[in-house]
Amino acid sequence: MKTKTVQTSIPAPLIEAVKNRKCILFAGSGLSVAAGYPTWKSLVAKLMDAAAKAHPSREFGLKSYAKNGDLLTLAEFARSKLSRHEYVTFLKKIFNKPLPPQHVHQLIARTDYRAVVTTNYDQLVEATFTFE
C-alpha cells in the first residue's frame, strides 16, 4: 500500500513574518493528539460523560444541551455541573500522564516566533521550550 505524499508550499509572507519575528503561533489541541492527548471534541465528550456520571439527575439536561454542538458552550456547561474538585480531578486524570513532546513541539520551540499562544490543558509546548 503506497502512501500519498502531499506537497505544500509555505506562503512567502508567512516565511518573512517568521524571519522578522512578526509571527505569533496559535497552537490548538490538535498539536498534542499525536502525543496521545484527546482532541478538543473528544475531551468535551469525556467532560460531558464525567458530569453526567457525577450527577445522574442532571444527565438529561446535559444530553439535551449537547444537541446544540457548540463545543465551548458544552464544555462550560458540563464544567458548571461539576464541583471544582471534580473538575480538577477530571483534568488531572487525563493530563497528568507524562507523554513526550512530539517532533512538531520541538520544531515550534526551535522557531523564533514572536509568541506562542496555546489553549491546551497539556503542557507539551511549555515543556519543550523549557528543555530546548
C-alpha angles and dihedrals in degrees: 000000000000122000115222114229116214116210116209128180123219112232112250093233089057092050090050092048091053092046091051094045091244095120123097115196119216111200119194132188093281088074092067099041092090089057091056104265120130125262116251090256092050092046091052091049090052090047090052090050092049091051091048092049093046092049110024091175089065096046093101091053091049093049094046090048090051091066091078090066098209100140097201092051091045092051092050092046092050091045090052090057092057127072116243089256093051091048095048091046090051092052094044091052090058104033105033092075106104109240122174121247113254129233090265090058090053091049090052092051091050094050116087100232118170086235141343118221123190134175092195122128091211118080101220094119092049093044092052092053089050094054101037 
